[in-house]
Amino acid sequence: MPDPIALVPLPQSVVWSEGVWTTNDPWEGLSVGLNDSLPPTEYALSISPAGASLSAGSEAALADGRNTFAQIVTGAGGEIPCVTISDRPRFAWRGLHLDVARHFLPVEEIETFIDAMALHRLNVLHLHLTDDQGWRVEIKGYPRLTEVGSWREQTLIGSMETPEETWTFDGTRHGGHYTQDELTGLVDYARRRGIMIVPEVDLPGHMQAAIAAYPELGNFPEQQVGVREVWGISDHVLGVSDTVFDFLRDVLTQVAALFPAPYVHIGGDECPRVEWERSPAARARLNEWGLTRFSEIQGRFTQFASEVLREQGKRVIAWDEVLETHLPDDTIIMNWRDGAGVRTSVDRGFQTIIATHDQTYLNYYQADPKDEPVAQGRPNTLKDVYTAQLEPAKLPDEKRALLLGIQAQLWSEYLPDAESFQYMAFPRLCALAERAWGSPEQSWEEFEDRLRAHLPRLDAFGIRYRPLD
């Protein structure tokens, strides 16, 4: 029979049947249980006039099934169509990166994103907690990280692509941070919805906020810098003293304890070397470590972070720049710079997450820039997201097995509030969720029709999305 309810992502097998289940409390009428005969990633959902049942091969698959059930019952009223669904994801990692360092999001707004992620069977929230423009996580023993590093005095207005002499600033202090108790509560909120939170502490670059709080962490401690008020890449990177490595051990150990996920993201992207090249201390360290190139200092940071996190039972994830230095074999690469980098990463034997900027960055313009709020990059439309070639062509099976999944990125340089975060994320995140799930392939027109029917669910969750063209 015709599809009475548009589901996004589309499950692998959906068979609608005649009749409805009449109920005023569908969740009370849903029976749930694990089934050893099902693969760990698979769930089976059945709705008949007598009620609804959900079984799955694991707790994670049960969460996926509950989230599909949530789509079916949201806005369905008291009569729910009968259906039989058999479903499983293509990828284990189906993620969303939220940059709360450039612009702070209150906990309740992150919870809204978590609810919307669960609705679309996304299962990883990558939380970008530190950057040049703000430090967002409480670290015991380092109070100035949040007293100083989490606040900037003003923010650039409009695009940074204009000539510097034309820049203007808003004159408004911006900041905020999450206490460790708040993050523990957020982790639990996400876990109950089938979502794992993976924290990111970006190092050794993108550290100006930390250096503003503690100048001794920089390469020139006598130089006091402020929290960065513009975007782009700061030359202020971590120094190489024992104090710096003690600091990193404390930060990474505390962050690892806050987040039960088996991973911690350490950034590793966009790290200028100009300060190391000017620093006598960095040159001395280079000799002490038996290295010959300043670029190798970043590899030393990656190895150190990996060792600290391995002691905590964690694996490192890093942006693909770390491939330019020696790194531990168990590093997971998050590829962002170029689609060819996915093949490079798996060719070298690294597990890899597809996050290629021109396909997955949701902070890029959604349409012609003259008709849209200030954003970044060239337009990456809803259709582009749905139809992009995300995986390398003709990848051998043993290398394709190294692809952990797909992740959307939402960088917040030009996203000053929760409404702008949501406007840029949706409905493109719906399309990327479908790609990450590996739904049966449909034409763009078929997906667009299904998405149009799905949008009232976003309304029900209070998501302020960009209307379809």
PyMOL commands that set and color helices and strands:
alter all, ss='L'
color gray80, all
select helices_A, chain A and resi 59-73+107-119+144-147+164-166+180-191+208-213+215-217+242-258+274-278+280-288+296-311+320-324+340-347+357-360+369-371+382-387+397-400+418-425+428-437+444-460
alter helices_A, ss='H'
color red, helices_A
select strands_A, chain A and resi 13-22+30-34+43-48+51-56+79-87+93-99+124-128+130-131+134-135+151-152+174-175+196-203+263-267+315-319+332-335+352-354+403-410
alter strands_A, ss='S'
color yellow, strands_A
deselect
rebuild
show_as cartoon
